[in-house]
């Protein structure tokens, strides 16, 4: 089976997206301009790739059924499956919250990004992590990519002369940009420096000695070889004191420049099967068709798909709530003047303070990850009602969605409402970062087998009862916990417990 990396090595995501745009034009048009997802963010080439991969997976499943001679087991689903898969991708909150990384096997691999130093320079050594999506300790770059830096040449001896050689990785040195610094000595007063004149000569100003009188440090520098000769006149150093060199390297003539490596770190996942069945009787089916013009089998299909998607999203929410770092958690008081709420504020003014509290979870996120921004929030039903009253709110839901759904946006941030308090506490908000690339998100949905729905089959021996089943096979897991924050609202009105 091919991994994500294998597919990316064969073609870029842009090339893959272009291929799927040509293969499934109607479904991609549905996603790009007719989906709810397109109303909250730009559909990226990765979205096209992820959806196209799932459509291909269903086509492969259909071909397998045809080869085995049991295509009828799929019922009418081959005619509508691609539409359902595309519609689900464009309307499900899963696509808005999670990175979608399709996998080719039940035990698959998902990825996140790392950047690692490949050069030792400026306090950074080869193999050190420069950026790690997990929030692991990172090196602070200082003098790594810059052509300017200061390094130790060596130490002096109890002699008036000394010879040092700069590392070949620092060469060649730029003329008129070299300064030699004698760092410490009990026999002198003030810093001791000598700067090159552009012709290889180091010229230093006289410096005062601790016992009185003055001395001078001069010398020569070879810009190509890095050999530095220094001479002290009127002064002999105390043994073993450091000599540094501050310089600019001529990058254009250097044998190499500092290097970093972008790496995709991996995490194994195991796909779980989400499956449901539903039944309908002949009498009910006839009544629905006669009275309302509805086909019972179609309604069963919609309910099965919606229920499975709800459970997948609930699984993500449970995992996210269990993974919030303690440093990314905040509390907001619904009551003015209580807790961290500003004193002497009106009820309306106090609610605006919720935005400040939310921004603190983003600050914690950036402090631990060195990047990120809140662009998705998952809110319990009570918290969602509070968010919907704040300036900058745009409502998108018509209230007809079953289970967790995209409710609206607040200052451009997508808000997913979770109706059941058994899944998401009513006054809790999860703040998340979902990057444009699939490697920078808090959680991942890794589908293995796309949506499959059976035909209507008799129930047992009763021909008046029919049943349908639907199944999806995939892994829903937290990928990067440091991209998760949480706000708990206290002192708010009590709501009925649901779920």
VONUMAR-631805 format. One record per residue (C-alpha): x negated, y, z negated; residue number from 1. Coordinates in Angstrom, 3 decimals, decimal comma. Each point is the difference from the previous one (the first is absolute). Last residue first. Layout:
<rs>
[[X; Y; Z]; NUM]
...
</rs>
This chain:
<rs>
[[27,762; 13,564; -25,870]; 499]
[[1,314; 3,340; -1,123]; 498]
[[-0,198; 1,676; -3,390]; 497]
[[2,474; 2,859; -0,238]; 496]
[[-1,789; 3,354; -0,219]; 495]
[[-1,194; 1,799; -3,119]; 494]
[[-0,617; 3,707; 0,488]; 493]
[[-3,697; 0,965; 0,146]; 492]
[[-2,227; 0,369; -3,088]; 491]
[[-3,032; -1,607; 1,622]; 490]
[[-1,062; -0,172; 3,664]; 489]
[[-2,831; -2,464; 0,631]; 488]
[[-2,498; 0,867; 2,737]; 487]
[[-2,223; -2,672; 1,554]; 486]
[[-3,016; 0,009; 2,277]; 485]
[[-1,296; -2,530; 2,547]; 484]
[[-2,962; 0,434; 2,401]; 483]
[[-2,296; -1,336; -2,728]; 482]
[[1,781; -3,355; 0,267]; 481]
[[-1,377; -0,772; 3,505]; 480]
[[1,503; -3,115; 1,658]; 479]
[[3,170; -0,821; -1,907]; 478]
[[1,725; -2,987; 1,548]; 477]
[[2,868; -1,109; 2,237]; 476]
[[-0,971; -3,125; 1,954]; 475]
[[2,051; -1,393; 2,886]; 474]
[[2,552; -2,494; 1,274]; 473]
[[3,473; 1,220; 0,956]; 472]
[[3,113; -2,170; 0,009]; 471]
[[3,662; 0,167; 0,955]; 470]
[[2,775; -2,567; -0,375]; 469]
[[3,488; -0,260; 1,404]; 468]
[[2,974; -1,977; -1,301]; 467]
[[3,366; -1,227; 1,279]; 466]
[[3,093; -1,196; -1,838]; 465]
[[3,099; -1,299; 1,796]; 464]
[[-1,837; -3,132; 1,198]; 463]
[[-0,262; -1,270; -3,600]; 462]
[[-2,306; -3,016; -0,072]; 461]
[[-3,031; 1,869; -1,300]; 460]
[[0,040; 3,630; 1,060]; 459]
[[0,128; 0,214; 3,787]; 458]
[[-2,777; 1,963; 1,732]; 457]
[[-0,107; 3,611; 1,209]; 456]
[[-3,311; 0,486; 1,833]; 455]
[[-3,173; 0,523; -1,951]; 454]
[[-1,724; 3,322; -0,648]; 453]
[[-3,783; 0,510; 0,154]; 452]
[[-1,665; 3,299; -0,927]; 451]
[[-3,744; -0,003; 0,478]; 450]
[[-2,370; -2,756; -1,161]; 449]
[[-3,309; 1,227; -1,453]; 448]
[[0,886; 3,480; -1,209]; 447]
[[-2,645; 1,798; -2,089]; 446]
[[1,637; 2,788; -2,009]; 445]
[[-2,679; 2,027; -1,740]; 444]
[[-0,257; 2,304; -2,976]; 443]
[[-1,823; 3,148; -1,103]; 442]
[[-1,006; 0,971; 3,501]; 441]
[[-3,295; 0,948; 1,650]; 440]
[[-0,883; -2,947; 2,253]; 439]
[[3,036; 0,184; 2,299]; 438]
[[-1,104; 3,363; 1,398]; 437]
[[2,373; 2,960; -0,394]; 436]
[[-0,446; -0,267; -3,746]; 435]
[[2,756; -0,820; -2,445]; 434]
[[-0,488; 1,772; -3,313]; 433]
[[2,494; -0,737; -2,711]; 432]
[[1,985; 1,641; -2,790]; 431]
[[2,263; -2,335; -1,981]; 430]
[[2,853; 1,798; -1,719]; 429]
[[1,864; -1,288; -3,061]; 428]
[[3,305; 1,256; -1,373]; 427]
[[2,265; -2,891; 0,992]; 426]
[[-2,508; -2,757; -0,715]; 425]
[[-0,764; -1,755; 3,314]; 424]
[[1,030; -3,607; 0,628]; 423]
[[2,450; -0,569; -2,869]; 422]
[[0,997; 3,645; 0,449]; 421]
[[1,507; -0,905; 3,377]; 420]
[[0,509; 2,869; 2,448]; 419]
[[-3,595; 0,367; 1,252]; 418]
[[-0,354; 3,279; 1,896]; 417]
[[-2,917; 0,493; 2,399]; 416]
[[-1,288; 3,582; 0,199]; 415]
[[-2,247; 1,039; 2,903]; 414]
[[-2,152; 3,064; -0,706]; 413]
[[0,666; 2,896; 2,416]; 412]
[[0,654; 2,536; -2,752]; 411]
[[2,411; -2,539; -1,491]; 410]
[[1,286; -2,498; 2,553]; 409]
[[3,134; -2,135; 0,151]; 408]
[[1,615; -3,202; -1,295]; 407]
[[-1,932; -2,673; 1,864]; 406]
[[1,606; -3,172; -1,308]; 405]
[[-0,124; -2,553; -2,805]; 404]
[[3,142; -2,172; -0,055]; 403]
[[2,828; 0,219; 2,537]; 402]
[[0,018; 3,062; 2,210]; 401]
[[3,323; 1,837; 0,452]; 400]
[[-0,868; 3,076; -2,024]; 399]
[[-0,516; 2,299; 2,990]; 398]
[[-3,721; 0,242; -0,772]; 397]
[[-2,172; 2,785; 1,436]; 396]
[[0,220; 2,783; -2,610]; 395]
[[-2,566; 2,783; 0,216]; 394]
[[-1,359; 1,412; -3,303]; 393]
[[-2,395; 2,968; 0,075]; 392]
[[1,444; 1,640; -3,093]; 391]
[[0,874; -2,595; -2,661]; 390]
[[3,467; -1,520; -0,461]; 389]
[[-0,760; -3,223; 1,901]; 388]
[[-2,979; -0,698; -2,267]; 387]
[[2,301; -0,169; -3,035]; 386]
[[2,378; -2,425; 1,728]; 385]
[[-2,953; -2,147; 1,061]; 384]
[[-1,163; -0,165; -3,628]; 383]
[[3,395; -1,360; -1,020]; 382]
[[0,144; -2,596; 2,796]; 381]
[[-3,538; -1,187; -0,510]; 380]
[[-2,577; 1,614; 2,247]; 379]
[[-2,613; -1,197; 2,463]; 378]
[[-2,154; 2,864; 1,246]; 377]
[[-2,038; 0,185; 3,206]; 376]
[[-2,451; 2,613; 1,304]; 375]
[[-2,049; 0,623; -3,140]; 374]
[[-3,510; 0,838; 1,157]; 373]
[[-3,203; -1,988; 0,233]; 372]
[[-3,732; 0,536; -0,423]; 371]
[[-2,892; -0,353; -2,459]; 370]
[[1,634; -3,207; -1,267]; 369]
[[-0,051; 0,536; -3,775]; 368]
[[0,241; 3,801; -0,092]; 367]
[[2,309; 0,020; 3,047]; 366]
[[2,508; -2,297; -1,701]; 365]
[[-0,200; 1,878; -3,285]; 364]
[[0,730; 3,268; 1,848]; 363]
[[2,898; -1,688; 1,792]; 362]
[[1,444; -1,089; -3,338]; 361]
[[-0,348; 3,615; -1,147]; 360]
[[1,977; 1,163; 3,063]; 359]
[[3,031; -1,918; -1,277]; 358]
[[-0,180; 1,915; -3,277]; 357]
[[-0,116; 3,329; 1,838]; 356]
[[2,966; -1,017; 2,153]; 355]
[[1,953; -0,868; -3,147]; 354]
[[-0,569; 3,579; -1,217]; 353]
[[2,695; 1,095; 2,457]; 352]
[[2,473; -1,757; -2,292]; 351]
[[-0,994; 2,301; -2,848]; 350]
[[0,892; 3,080; 2,005]; 349]
[[3,556; -1,238; 0,522]; 348]
[[0,450; -0,921; -3,669]; 347]
[[-1,300; 3,403; -1,012]; 346]
[[-3,435; 0,479; -1,468]; 345]
[[-0,940; 1,116; -3,501]; 344]
[[-2,668; -2,679; -0,482]; 343]
[[-1,707; -1,734; 2,914]; 342]
[[0,727; -3,774; 0,194]; 341]
[[-2,872; -2,118; -1,292]; 340]
[[2,108; -1,478; -2,768]; 339]
[[3,213; 1,936; -0,470]; 338]
[[0,486; 3,660; 0,949]; 337]
[[2,616; -0,675; 2,661]; 336]
[[1,574; -3,504; -0,094]; 335]
[[-0,702; -2,237; 2,998]; 334]
[[-3,470; -0,646; -1,431]; 333]
[[-2,523; -1,304; 2,518]; 332]
[[-2,512; -2,740; -0,803]; 331]
[[-3,155; -0,907; 1,929]; 330]
[[-1,839; -3,178; 1,041]; 329]
[[-3,075; -0,088; 2,256]; 328]
[[-2,530; -0,586; -2,812]; 327]
[[1,783; -3,187; -1,029]; 326]
[[-0,494; -1,483; 3,464]; 325]
[[3,323; -1,048; 1,589]; 324]
[[-0,150; -3,728; 0,857]; 323]
[[3,073; -1,486; -1,683]; 322]
[[2,294; 2,637; 1,490]; 321]
[[-1,474; -0,664; 3,459]; 320]
[[0,512; -3,764; -0,261]; 319]
[[3,645; 0,352; -1,061]; 318]
[[0,559; 2,574; 2,762]; 317]
[[-1,554; -2,233; 2,680]; 316]
[[2,180; -2,915; -1,075]; 315]
[[3,058; 2,261; 0,109]; 314]
[[-0,937; 0,917; 3,580]; 313]
[[-0,097; -3,665; 0,989]; 312]
[[3,289; -0,560; -1,846]; 311]
[[1,705; 2,860; 1,795]; 310]
[[-1,293; -1,220; 3,369]; 309]
[[1,540; -3,416; -0,698]; 308]
[[3,350; 1,530; -0,936]; 307]
[[0,120; 2,295; 3,040]; 306]
[[-0,829; -2,860; 2,391]; 305]
[[2,610; -2,314; -1,520]; 304]
[[2,666; 2,713; -0,066]; 303]
[[-0,596; 0,952; 3,632]; 302]
[[0,076; -3,639; 1,123]; 301]
[[3,201; -0,710; -1,916]; 300]
[[1,629; 3,036; 1,612]; 299]
[[-1,007; -1,280; 3,430]; 298]
[[1,456; -3,424; -0,761]; 297]
[[3,277; 1,582; -1,153]; 296]
[[0,545; 1,835; 3,276]; 295]
[[1,848; 3,228; -0,684]; 294]
[[3,031; 1,267; 1,931]; 293]
[[1,546; 1,225; -3,229]; 292]
[[3,299; -1,807; -0,358]; 291]
[[-0,285; -2,914; 2,436]; 290]
[[-3,763; -0,610; -0,199]; 289]
[[-0,177; 0,388; -3,780]; 288]
[[3,124; -2,143; -0,448]; 287]
[[-1,344; -2,771; 2,231]; 286]
[[-3,309; -0,164; -1,850]; 285]
[[1,769; -0,005; -3,365]; 284]
[[2,248; -2,884; 1,051]; 283]
[[-2,854; -1,963; 1,577]; 282]
[[-2,041; 0,234; -3,179]; 281]
[[-3,302; 1,801; -0,456]; 280]
[[-3,240; -1,147; -1,566]; 279]
[[-3,339; 1,642; -0,778]; 278]
[[-3,588; -1,248; -0,134]; 277]
[[-3,185; 1,532; -1,354]; 276]
[[-3,774; -0,335; 0,522]; 275]
[[-3,120; 1,920; -1,097]; 274]
[[-3,057; -2,202; 0,585]; 273]
[[-3,163; 1,168; -1,754]; 272]
[[-3,241; 0,768; 1,817]; 271]
[[-3,286; -0,421; -1,861]; 270]
[[-2,419; 2,903; -0,049]; 269]
[[-3,803; 0,197; 0,061]; 268]
[[-1,643; 3,426; -0,427]; 267]
[[-2,552; 1,409; 2,396]; 266]
[[-2,494; 2,848; 0,071]; 265]
[[-0,152; 1,763; 3,332]; 264]
[[-3,338; 1,712; 0,373]; 263]
[[-1,088; 3,387; 1,324]; 262]
[[-3,778; 0,119; -0,177]; 261]
[[-2,027; 3,086; -0,851]; 260]
[[-3,314; 1,023; 1,503]; 259]
[[-2,666; 2,607; -0,747]; 258]
[[-2,054; 1,083; 3,041]; 257]
[[-2,621; -1,921; 1,966]; 256]
[[-3,418; 0,396; 1,637]; 255]
[[0,262; 3,738; -0,630]; 254]
[[-0,640; 2,465; 2,840]; 253]
[[3,490; 1,516; 0,208]; 252]
[[0,425; -0,335; -3,767]; 251]
[[-2,914; 2,353; -0,746]; 250]
[[0,024; -0,417; -3,775]; 249]
[[0,346; 3,035; -2,219]; 248]
[[-2,106; 0,260; -3,130]; 247]
[[-0,325; 0,059; -3,775]; 246]
[[-2,983; -1,986; -1,260]; 245]
[[-0,415; -1,091; -3,598]; 244]
[[-3,149; -0,474; -2,114]; 243]
[[0,462; -1,775; -3,313]; 242]
[[-2,517; 0,204; -2,857]; 241]
[[-2,289; -2,927; -0,762]; 240]
[[-3,160; 1,579; -1,571]; 239]
[[-0,067; 3,644; -1,113]; 238]
[[-0,807; 2,155; 2,977]; 237]
[[-3,355; 1,851; 0,407]; 236]
[[0,185; 3,755; 0,585]; 235]
[[-2,033; 2,867; 1,445]; 234]
[[0,697; -1,053; 3,584]; 233]
[[2,314; -2,997; 0,447]; 232]
[[-0,092; -1,817; 3,334]; 231]
[[2,796; -1,925; 1,743]; 230]
[[-0,263; -2,387; 2,933]; 229]
[[3,275; -1,262; 1,556]; 228]
[[0,089; -2,793; 2,618]; 227]
[[3,468; -0,237; 1,598]; 226]
[[-1,342; -1,449; 3,254]; 225]
[[1,668; 2,369; 2,497]; 224]
[[0,316; 3,166; -2,092]; 223]
[[-3,547; -0,242; -1,367]; 222]
[[-0,078; 2,155; -3,116]; 221]
[[-2,846; 2,065; -1,437]; 220]
[[-0,872; 1,420; -3,404]; 219]
[[0,374; 2,831; -2,495]; 218]
[[0,735; 0,202; -3,749]; 217]
[[-1,277; 3,116; -1,812]; 216]
[[-1,144; 0,886; -3,525]; 215]
[[0,433; 2,903; -2,384]; 214]
[[-1,384; 1,132; -3,363]; 213]
[[1,222; -0,703; -3,502]; 212]
[[0,259; -3,160; -2,086]; 211]
[[3,369; -0,992; 1,457]; 210]
[[-1,165; 0,674; 3,541]; 209]
[[1,799; 2,448; 2,256]; 208]
[[0,714; -0,827; 3,612]; 207]
[[-1,559; 1,441; 3,166]; 206]
[[2,219; -0,352; 3,108]; 205]
[[-0,336; -3,131; 2,114]; 204]
[[-0,916; -0,500; 3,627]; 203]
[[0,210; -3,405; 1,649]; 202]
[[-1,579; 0,028; 3,479]; 201]
[[1,354; -2,219; 2,796]; 200]
[[0,473; 2,753; 2,565]; 199]
[[3,586; 0,937; -0,875]; 198]
[[-1,071; 1,899; -3,121]; 197]
[[0,711; -2,823; -2,454]; 196]
[[1,248; 0,788; -3,480]; 195]
[[-1,822; -0,501; -3,317]; 194]
[[1,735; -0,252; -3,353]; 193]
[[-0,875; 0,033; -3,713]; 192]
[[2,879; 0,872; -2,291]; 191]
[[-0,485; 2,065; -3,165]; 190]
[[-2,844; 0,004; -2,574]; 189]
[[-2,936; -2,417; 0,227]; 188]
[[-1,940; -2,308; -2,266]; 187]
[[2,928; -2,138; -1,201]; 186]
[[0,620; -1,270; 3,506]; 185]
[[3,172; -0,867; 1,885]; 184]
[[1,485; 0,077; 3,501]; 183]
[[-2,677; 0,774; 2,567]; 182]
[[2,165; 0,891; 3,017]; 181]
[[-1,046; -0,287; 3,656]; 180]
[[2,145; 1,997; 2,434]; 179]
[[0,487; -0,904; 3,666]; 178]
[[2,388; 1,867; 2,332]; 177]
[[-2,494; 2,112; 1,995]; 176]
[[-0,640; -2,985; 2,287]; 175]
[[2,653; -2,796; 0,007]; 174]
[[-1,232; -3,296; -1,411]; 173]
[[-0,118; -3,033; 2,306]; 172]
[[0,666; -2,157; -1,863]; 171]
[[2,095; -0,944; -3,027]; 170]
[[0,199; -3,726; 0,799]; 169]
[[-3,814; -0,025; 0,243]; 168]
[[-0,164; 0,631; -3,740]; 167]
[[-2,006; 3,080; -0,996]; 166]
[[-3,708; -0,494; -0,594]; 165]
[[-1,795; 1,487; -2,980]; 164]
[[-3,523; 1,348; -0,648]; 163]
[[-1,094; 1,706; -3,235]; 162]
[[-2,667; 2,509; -1,003]; 161]
[[-0,926; 1,769; -3,260]; 160]
[[-0,212; -3,279; -1,896]; 159]
[[1,640; -1,489; -3,071]; 158]
[[2,374; -1,991; 2,176]; 157]
[[3,140; 1,175; 1,764]; 156]
[[3,174; -1,945; 0,587]; 155]
[[1,862; -1,011; 3,166]; 154]
[[1,827; 1,541; 2,957]; 153]
[[3,376; 0,316; -1,738]; 152]
[[2,861; 0,988; 2,267]; 151]
[[1,886; 3,205; 0,841]; 150]
[[2,460; 0,133; 2,853]; 149]
[[1,041; 1,835; 3,141]; 148]
[[0,903; -1,962; 3,162]; 147]
[[3,380; -0,667; -1,597]; 146]
[[1,650; -3,417; 0,356]; 145]
[[-1,253; -1,331; -3,326]; 144]
[[-1,085; 3,124; -1,876]; 143]
[[2,802; -0,324; -2,528]; 142]
[[2,609; -2,697; 0,542]; 141]
[[1,668; -1,004; -3,245]; 140]
[[-0,038; -3,786; -0,251]; 139]
[[3,285; -1,792; -0,561]; 138]
[[1,301; -2,056; -2,883]; 137]
[[2,910; -2,210; 1,153]; 136]
[[3,239; 1,787; 0,891]; 135]
[[1,348; -2,941; 1,994]; 134]
[[-0,255; 1,967; 3,252]; 133]
[[-3,773; 0,183; -0,309]; 132]
[[-2,000; 2,947; 1,253]; 131]
[[-3,756; 0,507; -0,202]; 130]
[[-0,742; -3,458; -1,370]; 129]
[[-3,711; -0,651; -0,492]; 128]
[[-1,551; -2,630; 2,271]; 127]
[[-3,092; 1,990; 0,896]; 126]
[[-0,841; 2,589; -2,637]; 125]
[[1,317; 3,507; -0,605]; 124]
[[-2,045; 2,510; -2,010]; 123]
[[-0,896; 2,031; 3,095]; 122]
[[-0,819; -2,926; 2,273]; 121]
[[0,175; -3,783; 0,141]; 120]
[[1,875; -0,933; 3,162]; 119]
[[2,927; -2,313; 0,799]; 118]
[[2,544; 1,688; -2,253]; 117]
[[3,390; -1,740; -0,207]; 116]
[[3,483; 1,182; 1,060]; 115]
[[2,919; -2,220; -1,019]; 114]
[[3,469; -0,496; 1,455]; 113]
[[2,825; -2,401; -0,767]; 112]
[[1,001; -3,294; 1,587]; 111]
[[2,557; -2,773; -0,042]; 110]
[[-0,776; -3,692; 0,394]; 109]
[[2,281; -2,922; 0,612]; 108]
[[1,169; -3,223; -1,575]; 107]
[[3,226; -0,755; 1,853]; 106]
[[-1,861; 0,722; 3,231]; 105]
[[-0,128; 2,612; 2,716]; 104]
[[0,474; 3,092; -2,184]; 103]
[[1,849; 3,247; 0,732]; 102]
[[-1,334; 3,059; -1,863]; 101]
[[2,786; 2,475; -0,819]; 100]
[[-1,292; 2,603; -2,465]; 99]
[[2,774; 0,607; -2,461]; 98]
[[2,331; 2,863; -0,917]; 97]
[[1,706; 1,214; 3,163]; 96]
[[-0,037; -3,392; 1,716]; 95]
[[1,479; -1,664; -3,091]; 94]
[[2,713; 2,674; -0,140]; 93]
[[1,731; -1,923; 2,803]; 92]
[[1,408; 2,127; 2,820]; 91]
[[-2,506; -0,147; 2,860]; 90]
[[-1,435; -3,442; -0,739]; 89]
[[3,517; -1,392; -0,448]; 88]
[[1,159; 1,495; 3,289]; 87]
[[-2,936; -1,558; 1,865]; 86]
[[0,563; -3,423; -1,586]; 85]
[[3,765; 0,219; 0,622]; 84]
[[-0,433; 1,033; 3,640]; 83]
[[-2,513; -2,799; 0,578]; 82]
[[2,382; -2,455; -1,629]; 81]
[[3,085; 0,997; 1,991]; 80]
[[0,098; -2,375; 2,961]; 79]
[[-2,213; -2,625; -1,606]; 78]
[[2,341; 0,074; -3,070]; 77]
[[3,073; -1,325; 1,825]; 76]
[[-0,485; -3,510; -1,365]; 75]
[[-3,585; -0,686; -1,048]; 74]
[[0,688; -3,695; -0,309]; 73]
[[0,969; 0,095; 3,680]; 72]
[[-3,709; 0,263; 0,834]; 71]
[[-0,341; -3,600; -1,110]; 70]
[[-1,795; -1,588; 2,970]; 69]
[[-3,410; -0,159; -1,706]; 68]
[[-1,560; 2,189; 2,671]; 67]
[[2,882; 2,471; -0,302]; 66]
[[-0,409; 0,168; -3,782]; 65]
[[-3,728; 0,674; 0,366]; 64]
[[0,729; 2,696; 2,594]; 63]
[[2,342; 1,694; -2,484]; 62]
[[-2,682; -0,090; -2,667]; 61]
[[-2,510; 1,547; 2,416]; 60]
[[2,545; 2,699; 0,870]; 59]
[[0,456; 0,619; -3,717]; 58]
[[-3,741; 0,444; -0,488]; 57]
[[-0,190; 2,345; 2,996]; 56]
[[2,680; 2,199; -1,572]; 55]
[[-1,992; -0,029; -3,248]; 54]
[[-3,188; 1,056; 1,806]; 53]
[[1,890; 2,720; 1,831]; 52]
[[1,251; 1,433; -3,306]; 51]
[[-3,502; 0,103; -1,511]; 50]
[[-1,607; 1,393; 3,183]; 49]
[[2,645; 2,711; 0,492]; 48]
[[-0,295; 0,988; -3,664]; 47]
[[-3,808; 0,043; 0,366]; 46]
[[0,299; 2,293; 3,005]; 45]
[[1,734; 2,439; -2,353]; 44]
[[3,659; 0,995; -0,298]; 43]
[[-0,051; 3,535; -1,366]; 42]
[[1,715; 0,380; -3,345]; 41]
[[3,390; 0,409; -1,674]; 40]
[[2,313; 0,077; 3,025]; 39]
[[-1,922; -2,717; 1,843]; 38]
[[0,636; -2,365; -2,928]; 37]
[[3,743; 0,494; 0,392]; 36]
[[-0,263; -1,470; 3,471]; 35]
[[1,148; 1,348; 3,356]; 34]
[[-3,044; 1,778; 1,379]; 33]
[[-3,106; -2,120; -0,444]; 32]
[[1,601; -3,200; -1,295]; 31]
[[2,773; -0,237; 2,592]; 30]
[[-2,456; 0,959; 2,729]; 29]
[[-2,218; -2,829; -1,223]; 28]
[[2,944; -2,389; 0,241]; 27]
[[0,924; 1,090; 3,507]; 26]
[[-3,583; -0,076; 1,312]; 25]
[[-0,900; -3,479; -1,341]; 24]
[[-2,893; -1,246; 2,182]; 23]
[[-1,150; 3,412; 1,250]; 22]
[[-0,015; 1,616; -3,441]; 21]
[[-1,510; -3,225; -1,347]; 20]
[[-3,059; 0,286; 2,235]; 19]
[[-0,449; 3,691; -0,788]; 18]
[[0,138; -0,789; -3,713]; 17]
[[-2,683; -2,668; 0,388]; 16]
[[-2,219; 2,423; 1,886]; 15]
[[0,478; 2,627; -2,713]; 14]
[[-0,708; -2,586; -2,698]; 13]
[[-3,259; -0,735; 1,753]; 12]
[[-0,516; -3,300; 1,780]; 11]
[[-1,884; -3,235; -0,521]; 10]
[[-1,792; 1,136; -3,160]; 9]
[[3,292; 1,208; -1,479]; 8]
[[1,552; -3,402; 0,644]; 7]
[[-2,894; -1,762; -1,690]; 6]
[[0,135; 2,433; -2,911]; 5]
[[3,694; -0,694; -0,513]; 4]
[[-0,806; -3,681; -0,157]; 3]
[[0,485; -2,418; 2,859]; 2]
[[1,178; -3,494; -0,759]; 1]
</rs>
